[in-house]
Amino acid sequence: MVKEVITLVDLSQWAQLSLLIFAGVFIAVSIRTLFQSNAMTRDQARLVLDDETSPEQ
């Protein structure tokens, strides 16, 4: 029964779709990182080292 269900669902398409989604997100994050300003990158890198708490909003 399980074998019949798996052959009907055709799981190979889901694997290809998930790979395309992963590649798209990876490219989008890479492009966003490359075009980020230097000041913002320095600020984000310093967040871990800052001992001060974040300002209240």
JOJO-V682564 format. One record per residue. RES is the residue in one letter. D_CENTER is the distance of its C-alpha to the mean C-alpha in whole Angstrom. Layout:
BEGIN
res:RES d_center:D_CENTER
res:RES d_center:D_CENTER
END
This chain:
BEGIN
res:M d_center:37
res:V d_center:33
res:K d_center:33
res:E d_center:34
res:V d_center:32
res:I d_center:29
res:T d_center:31
res:L d_center:31
res:V d_center:27
res:D d_center:26
res:L d_center:23
res:S d_center:23
res:Q d_center:21
res:W d_center:18
res:A d_center:17
res:Q d_center:17
res:L d_center:15
res:S d_center:13
res:L d_center:13
res:L d_center:13
res:I d_center:10
res:F d_center:8
res:A d_center:9
res:G d_center:9
res:V d_center:5
res:F d_center:6
res:I d_center:9
res:A d_center:8
res:V d_center:7
res:S d_center:9
res:I d_center:12
res:R d_center:11
res:T d_center:12
res:L d_center:15
res:F d_center:16
res:Q d_center:16
res:S d_center:20
res:N d_center:21
res:A d_center:22
res:M d_center:19
res:T d_center:18
res:R d_center:21
res:D d_center:21
res:Q d_center:17
res:A d_center:19
res:R d_center:22
res:L d_center:20
res:V d_center:20
res:L d_center:24
res:D d_center:26
res:D d_center:28
res:E d_center:29
res:T d_center:27
res:S d_center:25
res:P d_center:28
res:E d_center:29
res:Q d_center:28
END
